[in-house]
Amino acid sequence: SKAGQGGVGAVAGIMGTISGVHGPALALAYARSPIQEARATVALIFVLACAASLCLRAVSGLVDPVSALSGLGLSLMACAGWGVSRTVILPEIPARRLALCLVVVSGVTLLLRG
């Protein structure tokens, strides 16, 4: 439903703002979606969220040159990962299990970090 998607978007936004990790809420939201749809949507959300975060931090004066270069390097690696993911397609059931494992690990990591 649209309300459910909006709620997941809000939770992912809050999680991303607080910790920089949007993924767990998005992975749960797209758990039953076709893999291609989930990959494309989540990748777009990550790009837009990271771009918005970087712009807001830059305007606020919170981005130093070292962080900017680190962010650029990580962005390039994310783009490379996205490119590789288009050619390496896991069967649907293992891909869903892998996504769920990543959600659990991310959630536990966030809880342990406090």
N, C-alpha and C positions, 0 to 999 in steps of 0.2 A: 504494500500500500504506500501511497505518497507520504502519509504521516509517519509510517515506520521508517521510510528512507530518510525523511527529514530528521527524525530522531537519531538515527545512526550517524547521519552527517554531523549533527550537533555534537554527539559524543566523540566522534572521530576528531572533530575540530578542537574540542576541549582537550582531549588527550594529546593531540599534536602540539597544541600551544603550550601545555604544561611540560611535556616530556620530549616532544619531537617524534613521537611514535603514533602514527594514525592507523597503522595496519590492523591491529586486532579487531577493532570494531568493524572495519571494512571487510575483513576476511569473513567474519561471521555474517555480515549482511549479504555477501555474495556467495555464501557457501553452497547454495542450491542453484546458482546461475551457471549457464554454460561457461566453460573455462575461458574461451575467447572473449566473451563479454566481460567477465570479471577482470581479466588481465588488462584489457583496454581501459575499462572504467577506473580501476584502482591506479593504474599508471598515470592517467590524466589527473586524477585527484592529487596524487603525490607531487606531480610537477607543479600544478597550480598552487597547492598549499605551501610548498617550499619556496616558490617564487614570491608569493604574498608575504611569507615570513621574512625572507631576505630583504624585500623592499621595505617593510615596516621597521626592521631592525636597522637598516641603513639610514632611513629617515630619522630614526631616534638616536643615531650616533653610536649604535652598539656593535658595529662591524669594523673590526680592525683589519689591516691588510693580510695578516697571517690567516685569520678566519675566512676572509674572502677567498684566498687562494685554496685553502682546504675545502671550502664549499664548492669551488669550481672543479677541483679534482674529484670530489665525491659525485658531483653532478655528471661528470664525464663517465665515471664508472657506472653510475645508474643507467645512463644512456646505452653503454655497452651491454650491460645486463639485459636491458629491454630488447636490444637487437638480437642477442643470443637466444632469449626466451622465445622469439618468434620462430626460430628454427628448431628448437628442442621442445617437443611437445610430449609431455608425459601422458600416459593413459589417464582417463578421468578419475578413477577411484584412487590410485596412488597420489595424484595431484591434490585431490581434496584432503587426503590424509596428511600429506605434507603441509598443506596450508593450515590445517587444524593444529598440527604439532607446532608450527611457527607461532600461531596465536597463543597457545598455552605457554610456550617458552617466553614470548614477549610479555604476557601478562604476569607471569611469575617474576620475571626480571624487574618489571615496574614495581611490583609489590615489595620486592627485596630492597630496591633502591629507596623506597619510602617517598 
